[in-house]
């Protein structure tokens, strides 16, 4: 049933008031605080109709009403006005996002932290499985006679460092040759392709270096490639829920934290979400543990390539318009922020070379 313009205005006022106060909304509040041009009695009648239609519920302990998930869906689809961020707000976000970050993972950690602080919700950033990501260079850095750090860098900026213990000491020269040879053989190969190649056959070095490579380096190299393919999920602001009235109930707060602790389940849920800006409310979330929450996610790109997702999770009473604007602004700037930091890093490398 299509709602009349008056019902829509009243419903919008109720949702706005409840999002702001977290208190059930009565007809007197709507009549007093919102200039709708109708009497309190008319507001009461319209609220009763909205309740019958499933847009409002009536807590037993209060005479006021609260929006239902159906109301929030209507609000997001038709009534929500995205907040226009001010120049000051944009500058504050950009100044914190742009900075000395040399790895995409660190940039996403920073983005999740910024998002959680601004929204006062639990925020996350995810880098998805990178089957098509390609290797850029490989380096073996000596720590001491028996320890080296195997560093793999992909074109997307993903950096993985693995400490490798050697059976015998390796000279810096042999490590340099191995690094150069590995980079030559694997540059431009996708992570998946690199795992299918015959690593041993790819190299022609002296017997001693080859033996050390086969016994010590190869297992770590393969494990690091596998790890680089895996999803990374960064979360921030878990304790923000304790400032929200919805989680004054310790049992509910405990359930939320337990849900967030199941990283694998959350990661799968995020991977399976569609691309773009997606808002799911309550029971729209397929995962049972999330059916008490709303989830806003957006996809971000680097160099025009779809990279991962960023977003927030919290109660259904959420400032949807404001949060969506902040999430969108962050995703729009992540690519530029990474280009700048990557450019600075490349410049540093050239300068140091």
Secondary structure, 3 states (H helix, E strand, C coil): CCCCHHHHHHHHHHHHHHHHHCCCECHHHHHHHCCCCCCHHHHHHHHHHHHHCCCEECCCCCCCEEECHHHHHHHHHHHCCCCCCCHHHHHHHHHHHCCCCCCHHHHHHHHHHHHHHHHCCEEEEEECCCCCCEEEEEEEEEEECCEEEEEEEECCCCEEEEEEECCCCCCHHHHHHHHHHHHHHHCCCEHHHHHHCCCHHHCCCCHHHHHHHHHHHHHHHHHHHHHHHCCEEEEECHHHHHHCHHHCCHHHHHHHHHHHHCHHHHHHHHHCCCCCCEEEEHHHCCCHHHCCEEEEEEEEEECCEEEEEEEEEEECCCCHHHHHHHHHHHHHHHHHHHHHHHHHHHHHHHHHC
